[in-house]
Amino acid sequence: GLSGIMGTGFAMASVIWEIDSWSLAKQSGFYFAIACVIMFPISYFANWMPHSTGGILSYVGIFVAIFLAAWVAQYFVWKRKIKKMNEGIKDNNDMN
């Protein structure tokens, strides 16, 4: 069903985060584009949005806002984890 399509699509898109040669901005942009391609048709045909210009624009606005909020939250979580790991590495090097 729809959840299977969504799950498969997002699982495949998650590979983007493992492309180390890409910048975070490029990874995020491609992931966002893939998420839009997956979610918009599903949302439209599942009637998760009104089939009008206003309905489509409000859906896109909400989708962008949720994506940005999740991205910013994850960015700060990982930034904090990396800082802690770096402090641990520094502490271990100072002991040697």
N, C-alpha and C positions, 0 to 999 in steps of 0.2 A: 504494500500500500504506500501511501504518501510518506509515512514515517520511514519506511525502508529506503525510499528514494532519497529522502533528506539525509538519513544516516550514511548511506553509501556515498553521496555527494560530498558531505562534509568530511568523511573519513579520507576520501581521495584528496580533497583540498588541503588536508592537514600536512601533506607532504611538502607543501610550500614552505612551512616553517623550518624545514630541514635543509633548505638550500642556503648553505653558509655564504656563498659568494654574492648573494643578494642582500641589499640593505634592508633594514627593518621597514622603511617606507615602501619599498618595492614589494616585499613580502605581504605587507598589510594591504596594499592596493590590489594585488592579484587575488588575495584571499577574499577581500570585499567584493570584487567583481564576480568571482565564482559564487560567492554566497548569494549575490543578487540574481545571478542566472538560475540558481537552484530554487531560491525562495519565491521570486516574483511570479513565475508561472503557476507554481503550486498554490500560492496565496490567492491568485486571481481565479483559478478554476475551482478552488475549494470554497470560494466566496468568503474569504477572510477579510476582504475589503470591498467597499462599494464599487461597482463598475461604472465609475464616473471619473472625470478629471480630478475633482476635489478628493475623492476617495483614494485614487492612486497616489496623488501627491502627498496626502496625509500618511498613507502607508509607507511611502518611501522616506518621508521625514522621520517617522517613528523608527523605521528600520535603521536609518543612519544614526539616529540618536542612541539607540540601544547598542549598535555596533561600536560607536565611539566610546560609550560609557564602559562597555566590557573591555575594550582595547586599553583604555587608560587605566582601569583597575588592574588588569593583568600586567601592564607595563610596570606599575609601581610595586606590585607584588614581586615580580622577577627582579626588579632593580634592588629591592630590599634583600632578597635572597642572595643575589650576587655580591652585594656589599658585605653580608655576613660571611659568605664563603671566602671572599678576599681578606677579610679581617682574620679569619681562621688560618689562612695560608700565611699571612704576615706574622701572626703570633707563633706559628710553628717554625717559620724561618728565623725569627728572633731568638728562639730557644736553641737553635743549632749553632 
